[in-house]
Amino acid sequence: MSGPVNDGHRMVAALEAAGFAVLGRGRGYVRMGRPDAGSGWWPVPTDPTAPEFAEGLAKVRQVLLAEVAQGESAQAALTMFDGEVL
């Protein structure tokens, strides 16, 4: 990855640091999985020029906010993404 880090890449880094797994990469997104493997995945957009980038990133935040009550990994990822720790 070259150039400035965009919010999609920052989200991927925060998720990885919090224990989430990279399950695959596609053009303009990274497929991330929960720490308890096998319980689902979602795409994190990484192409800020894509029309659905902001909406996709917002959906990732919604998923994490919904999961905060279920585990510390989601809270840690949001905290790191929001810049409190990285």
Contacts in CASP RR format, 6 or more apart in sequence:
PFRMAT RR
TARGET T0000
AUTHOR 0000-0000-0000
METHOD contacts of the structure
MODEL  1
MSGPVNDGHRMVAALEAAGFAVLGRGRGYVRMGRPDAGSGWWPVPTDPTA
PEFAEGLAKVRQVLLAEVAQGESAQAALTMFDGEVL
1 9 0 8 1.000
5 13 0 8 1.000
6 46 0 8 1.000
6 48 0 8 1.000
7 48 0 8 1.000
7 57 0 8 1.000
8 44 0 8 1.000
8 45 0 8 1.000
8 46 0 8 1.000
8 48 0 8 1.000
8 53 0 8 1.000
8 57 0 8 1.000
9 46 0 8 1.000
10 81 0 8 1.000
10 86 0 8 1.000
11 44 0 8 1.000
11 57 0 8 1.000
11 60 0 8 1.000
11 77 0 8 1.000
11 81 0 8 1.000
12 22 0 8 1.000
12 30 0 8 1.000
12 32 0 8 1.000
12 44 0 8 1.000
12 46 0 8 1.000
13 80 0 8 1.000
13 86 0 8 1.000
14 76 0 8 1.000
14 77 0 8 1.000
14 78 0 8 1.000
14 80 0 8 1.000
14 81 0 8 1.000
14 86 0 8 1.000
15 32 0 8 1.000
15 44 0 8 1.000
15 77 0 8 1.000
16 22 0 8 1.000
17 76 0 8 1.000
17 77 0 8 1.000
17 80 0 8 1.000
17 86 0 8 1.000
18 35 0 8 1.000
18 73 0 8 1.000
18 74 0 8 1.000
18 76 0 8 1.000
18 77 0 8 1.000
18 80 0 8 1.000
19 35 0 8 1.000
19 73 0 8 1.000
19 76 0 8 1.000
19 77 0 8 1.000
20 32 0 8 1.000
20 33 0 8 1.000
20 34 0 8 1.000
20 35 0 8 1.000
20 73 0 8 1.000
20 77 0 8 1.000
21 32 0 8 1.000
21 33 0 8 1.000
21 34 0 8 1.000
21 35 0 8 1.000
21 37 0 8 1.000
22 30 0 8 1.000
22 31 0 8 1.000
22 32 0 8 1.000
22 33 0 8 1.000
23 31 0 8 1.000
23 32 0 8 1.000
23 33 0 8 1.000
23 41 0 8 1.000
24 30 0 8 1.000
24 31 0 8 1.000
25 31 0 8 1.000
27 47 0 8 1.000
28 45 0 8 1.000
28 46 0 8 1.000
28 47 0 8 1.000
28 50 0 8 1.000
29 43 0 8 1.000
29 44 0 8 1.000
29 45 0 8 1.000
29 46 0 8 1.000
29 47 0 8 1.000
30 43 0 8 1.000
30 44 0 8 1.000
30 46 0 8 1.000
31 41 0 8 1.000
31 42 0 8 1.000
31 43 0 8 1.000
31 44 0 8 1.000
32 41 0 8 1.000
32 42 0 8 1.000
32 43 0 8 1.000
32 44 0 8 1.000
32 60 0 8 1.000
33 40 0 8 1.000
33 41 0 8 1.000
33 42 0 8 1.000
34 40 0 8 1.000
34 41 0 8 1.000
34 67 0 8 1.000
34 73 0 8 1.000
35 73 0 8 1.000
42 59 0 8 1.000
42 60 0 8 1.000
42 63 0 8 1.000
43 56 0 8 1.000
44 56 0 8 1.000
44 57 0 8 1.000
44 60 0 8 1.000
45 52 0 8 1.000
45 53 0 8 1.000
45 56 0 8 1.000
45 57 0 8 1.000
45 60 0 8 1.000
47 53 0 8 1.000
61 78 0 8 1.000
61 81 0 8 1.000
63 74 0 8 1.000
64 74 0 8 1.000
64 77 0 8 1.000
64 78 0 8 1.000
65 74 0 8 1.000
65 78 0 8 1.000
67 73 0 8 1.000
67 74 0 8 1.000
68 74 0 8 1.000
68 75 0 8 1.000
68 78 0 8 1.000
79 85 0 8 1.000
80 86 0 8 1.000
END
